[in-house]
Amino acid sequence: MENSRDCTTEIGALSASEPEACKQRIFDALFRTGGGVTEAARELHISRPFLWHLLRKYGLEDVPATLRREFQARYRVESEKDDDPLPKS
C-alpha cells in the first residue's frame, strides 16, 4: 500500500502536470463522500487544508456544499417515498 506521502506527491504532481485529471479525481472523491471534505481528503491521502487549497486553486470551493445539498435533497425525497402509505388497489 502506498504511504500518504507518496499519494500527496502524486496528487501534487498531477495538479502541476495534468490539472484536469487532478480536478476529476478531487470531484470523484467528493462525489463518493457526498461532499465530505474530510472524508475526500482521507480517500485521496492528502490533508484537508491541502484539499481546500486545491479546491480554491481550481475554483471548486462551492462543490462540497453543492454536493451535500444535492445528496440531502435526494435523501429527503427517498425518505418521503418510504413514508408514503401503500397505494390503494
Protein Blocks (a to p, Z undefined) as FASTA:
>chain_A
ZZfklmmmmmmmmmmmmmmlmmmmmmmmmmmnnopaklmmmmnopafklmmmmmmmnopm
mmmmmmmmmmmmmmmmmmmmmmpccddZZ
